[in-house]
Amino acid sequence: LVERQLGGQPDETAGVIELPAEALQARVGIYRGVRTGAIQQVIVGDNALSLPLAGGLALAPVSETRFVNAQLSGFELEFRLADDESETAEISGLDSFMRVADAPVEPDDLEAYAGRYHSPELGVEYRLSVDDDGLQWGQRRFAGRELAPMLSDVFARGPFWFEFERDDAGHIRGFTVSSMRARRMRFERQD
């Protein structure tokens, strides 16, 4: 998606600099798109930042606040402080992302998400299960794939994020699946 939108032409990334590990580490976290609601995770690897939910896209520093990718011409991640002093990350005009506090999920709490879920709109059923690796997302045609916890009741896998909804008693009643191209595909709990 990102490659198609930005044109995937190689770029020399002239001006790449080396930043101290603590400067890179300060950018690590979970970010939420202001316009799209998209979830993005920023991690550190090899004197660069990486976006694991965007296929592990590596971003090299060209300043303390600006990072670029060598393979995608025009792809840039720039960190800024908002008026309220919260940190934002602008991704090449696609969206502005606000840093949000992650919400670790205890392994014992994962069972609440397990079950069968059906999407009337898509005519498909997903099964969520728990194993030693965490919460697994599967379907008849593919084996379980781990969903990574991001925020309270929000998990991610690749470009998709799953937002769980609870009823008044606090029980999981369903979820929506979104990506940058499709938003809020609803799944209802079946058991």
C-alpha positions as CSV (number, residue, x, y, z in Angstrom):
1,L,0.0,0.0,0.0
2,V,2.6,2.5,1.1
3,E,4.8,1.7,-2.0
4,R,1.8,2.1,-4.4
5,Q,0.8,5.5,-2.8
6,L,4.3,6.9,-2.7
7,G,5.8,5.5,-5.9
8,G,8.5,3.0,-4.8
9,Q,11.4,4.6,-6.6
10,P,14.8,4.0,-5.0
11,D,16.3,6.9,-3.2
12,E,19.9,7.4,-2.1
13,T,18.9,8.8,1.3
14,A,21.7,11.3,1.2
15,G,22.4,12.8,4.5
16,V,21.8,9.7,6.6
17,I,23.3,10.4,10.1
18,E,24.0,8.2,13.1
19,L,22.0,8.9,16.2
20,P,22.8,7.7,19.7
21,A,20.8,4.7,20.8
22,E,18.9,6.7,23.4
23,A,17.7,9.2,20.8
24,L,16.3,6.3,18.7
25,Q,14.8,4.6,21.8
26,A,13.0,7.8,22.7
27,R,10.8,7.3,19.5
28,V,9.8,3.7,20.3
29,G,6.2,3.2,21.0
30,I,2.6,2.8,19.8
31,Y,1.1,5.5,17.6
32,R,-2.5,6.0,16.5
33,G,-3.6,7.8,13.3
34,V,-5.5,11.0,13.9
35,R,-7.5,10.8,10.7
36,T,-7.6,7.0,10.0
37,G,-7.4,5.5,13.5
38,A,-4.6,3.3,12.1
39,I,-2.2,1.7,14.6
40,Q,1.5,1.9,14.0
41,Q,4.4,0.6,16.1
42,V,7.9,2.1,16.1
43,I,10.8,-0.1,17.1
44,V,14.6,0.2,16.9
45,G,17.0,-1.9,14.8
46,D,20.5,-1.3,13.3
47,N,20.8,2.4,13.9
48,A,17.4,2.9,12.4
49,L,13.7,2.9,13.3
50,S,11.4,0.2,11.9
51,L,7.7,-0.1,11.4
52,P,6.9,-3.8,11.9
53,L,3.2,-3.3,11.1
54,A,4.2,-1.9,7.7
55,G,6.2,-5.0,6.7
56,G,9.3,-4.1,8.8
57,L,10.0,-0.9,6.8
58,A,13.4,0.4,7.9
59,L,13.8,4.2,8.4
60,A,17.2,5.8,8.6
61,P,17.7,9.1,10.5
62,V,18.5,12.2,8.4
63,S,18.0,14.5,11.5
64,E,17.0,14.0,15.1
65,T,13.3,14.1,14.1
66,R,13.2,13.0,10.4
67,F,13.6,9.4,9.1
68,V,13.5,8.1,5.5
69,N,13.4,4.8,3.7
70,A,16.1,4.0,1.0
71,Q,13.7,2.0,-1.2
72,L,10.6,4.3,-1.2
73,S,11.3,7.7,-2.6
74,G,9.3,10.3,-0.7
75,F,8.6,8.1,2.3
76,E,9.4,10.0,5.4
77,L,8.5,9.8,9.1
78,E,8.9,13.1,11.0
79,F,8.3,13.5,14.7
80,R,6.9,16.7,16.1
81,L,5.5,18.1,19.4
82,A,1.9,19.0,19.2
83,D,0.5,22.2,20.9
84,D,-0.3,20.1,24.0
85,E,3.3,18.8,24.1
86,S,2.3,15.3,23.0
87,E,4.5,13.7,20.4
88,T,3.1,13.1,16.9
89,A,4.7,11.3,13.9
90,E,3.7,12.4,10.4
91,I,4.0,9.8,7.7
92,S,4.6,11.4,4.3
93,G,1.3,13.2,4.3
94,L,-0.7,9.9,4.8
95,D,-1.7,10.6,8.4
96,S,-0.5,12.2,11.6
97,F,0.0,9.7,14.4
98,M,-0.3,10.5,18.1
99,R,1.8,8.5,20.6
100,V,-0.5,6.5,22.8
101,A,0.2,4.5,25.9
102,D,0.4,0.8,25.2
103,A,-1.6,-1.5,27.4
104,P,0.1,-4.8,28.1
105,V,-2.3,-7.7,28.2
106,E,-1.7,-10.4,30.9
107,P,-1.6,-13.9,29.4
108,D,-4.5,-15.0,31.7
109,D,-6.7,-12.3,30.1
110,L,-6.3,-13.6,26.6
111,E,-8.9,-16.3,27.0
112,A,-11.6,-13.6,27.1
113,Y,-10.9,-12.9,23.4
114,A,-10.9,-16.6,22.3
115,G,-14.0,-17.8,20.3
116,R,-15.6,-17.9,16.9
117,Y,-16.5,-14.6,15.2
118,H,-18.6,-14.1,12.0
119,S,-18.8,-11.2,9.6
120,P,-22.2,-11.0,7.9
121,E,-20.8,-8.4,5.6
122,L,-17.9,-10.6,4.4
123,G,-19.6,-14.0,4.9
124,V,-16.5,-15.3,6.7
125,E,-15.7,-16.7,10.1
126,Y,-12.5,-16.3,12.1
127,R,-11.5,-18.3,15.1
128,L,-9.4,-16.8,17.8
129,S,-7.6,-19.1,20.2
130,V,-4.9,-18.9,22.8
131,D,-1.7,-20.9,22.9
132,D,1.8,-20.5,24.5
133,D,2.6,-17.8,21.9
134,G,-0.4,-15.6,22.7
135,L,-3.7,-14.8,20.8
136,Q,-4.0,-16.6,17.5
137,W,-6.1,-15.6,14.5
138,G,-7.2,-18.3,12.1
139,Q,-9.7,-19.3,9.5
140,R,-10.5,-22.6,7.7
141,R,-8.0,-21.8,5.0
142,F,-5.0,-20.7,7.2
143,A,-3.5,-21.7,10.4
144,G,-3.3,-19.5,13.5
145,R,-1.3,-16.2,13.2
146,E,-0.4,-14.4,16.3
147,L,-2.1,-11.1,17.1
148,A,0.2,-8.7,18.9
149,P,-1.4,-6.6,21.7
150,M,-1.1,-2.9,21.1
151,L,-3.6,-1.0,23.2
152,S,-6.5,-2.0,25.5
153,D,-8.7,-4.3,23.4
154,V,-6.6,-3.6,20.3
155,F,-4.4,-6.1,18.6
156,A,-2.4,-6.0,15.3
157,R,-1.1,-8.4,12.7
158,G,0.8,-6.9,9.7
159,P,-1.3,-4.1,8.3
160,F,-4.4,-5.1,10.1
161,W,-5.7,-4.0,13.5
162,F,-8.4,-5.7,15.5
163,E,-10.5,-3.6,17.9
164,F,-12.6,-5.6,20.3
165,E,-15.9,-4.3,21.6
166,R,-17.4,-5.1,25.0
167,D,-21.0,-5.2,26.2
168,D,-22.1,-3.4,29.4
169,A,-21.0,-6.3,31.5
170,G,-17.5,-6.1,30.1
171,H,-17.7,-9.3,27.9
172,I,-16.2,-9.3,24.4
173,R,-19.2,-9.2,22.0
174,G,-17.2,-8.7,18.7
175,F,-14.5,-6.8,16.9
176,T,-13.8,-4.8,13.9
177,V,-10.8,-5.3,11.5
178,S,-9.3,-2.3,9.8
179,S,-6.3,-1.5,7.6
180,M,-5.3,1.7,5.7
181,R,-7.5,0.5,2.8
182,A,-10.5,-1.0,4.6
183,R,-12.0,0.2,7.9
184,R,-14.2,-1.3,10.5
185,M,-15.2,-4.7,9.0
186,R,-17.5,-6.0,11.7
187,F,-17.3,-9.5,13.3
188,E,-19.8,-10.7,15.8
189,R,-19.0,-13.3,18.5
190,Q,-20.7,-16.6,17.8
191,D,-20.0,-18.5,21.1
